[in-house]
Amino acid sequence: MSSLNNDEMVAFAVWSVEETRLPFGIYEQGLVDFQTRGSLQALDPGNFAFIIKKSGQDWRVKTDEIRKWREKGVRFLVPSFSLFPKSFRQIHSPPRLLYYHGSLAGLRNFRLAIVGSREPSGLSLAWIENEIGDLLERQNICIVSGGARGIDQAAHRMALRKNRATAVFLPSGLFRIYPGSLSQWIKPVVEGGGVFLSEYAPYVTLRKSHFAQRNRLIAGLAQATLIMEARPRSGTLLTAQQAVEQGRPLFVVPSHPYDGNSQGGLHLLSEGATMVVDARDLLAFVQAELQLNLLGIDLPPASFL
C-alpha cells in the first residue's frame, strides 16, 4: 500500500466502497468526512484495514491496478481534495470519485458548457466557427462538453484551434472512451492544456444510464450552459434541465420553428432561458460574471422552469 501516494490511497478506498456498494458510513472511521467534504483526515493502516475487510477486496490486486492507471496518466479527485471543483459541491448528488487525464489548470478560467444536436445544421456549425471562435479570441474560456459528434465536438475543436483548454466529460471510463473516434482527441486535448474526466473507473464500458449521470456533471462543472439545436426529449434537454436545477445560467441559440432540431431550444426560451445571437451576448455575460467574482459578490442562482 505504501507504493501509492496519498491521493491514490484515498481513491483506492472510495473505489473499493463504490464497487461493492458498501454504505458510506464507513467514512465515520475517520477516512474522509463526506458530510462537510472538508479536508483530508489522517490515513492510518487501521482505517484501510477496516475498509478492506468490509469490501472483501484483494488490496494487492487493486493497488497494482491503480499503479498501472497512474502510468497511463490517470489521476483521481474526491471531494476532500483541494483541486476538486467547488461547483460540484453545490449540486445534488456530487461525484464521490472522479478519474481524469490531463490538466485541471484550465478549469480555473470561466467554464462554458456547449451542448447540442449530433446532427447539426451547417448554419449551427458556421455559428460556432464565427461566434464561438470570436468569443474565445476575446476571452480565455474553458469549453466543457461531452465529446459527442456534432455540436459537442465542434465546440471542443474550436477551443483547440483557439488555444483554449477544453474539458471532455465521458459517459464511460477513460480507457473505454465513447465515442471510439474520440480516442484521436486525447493527445491534442491534453497537450492543449485540457482534460478528460469520468465518474467511472477506467475500464468501465458505456451504459445508457451513464448519459444522464454524465450530463449532470457537464452542467455542474460549467458556470453557464449554451444549448444549440435541441430536440424534444433529447440528451441536450436533459443537460439544460440539470443546469436549471443547479441554478446555472442557461443560454439558447434560436433557430426556425419548423426545424425539428429547434423545438427543444424554443421551449427553453419560452420558459425563461436567455437568447444568444452572437459572441457579444456571451462576452458581456462572461465579463460581468468575472467582474462580480473580483468584487466578491455572490448572486443568488437563477431559477425558472
JONORBEL-V190025 format. One record per helix or strand of 2 or more residues. SS is the DSSP state (a for helix, b for strand). FROM is the first residue (numbers start at 1). LEN is the number of residues. Records with the same first field share a line. If there is no record, write none. Layout:
SS: FROM-LEN, FROM-LEN
//
This chain:
a: 6-15, 24-6, 45-11, 59-13, 86-5, 105-4, 122-17, 151-11, 180-12, 208-14, 235-11, 260-11, 279-17
b: 75-3, 98-5, 110-7, 141-5, 166-4, 195-4, 224-5, 249-5, 274-3
//
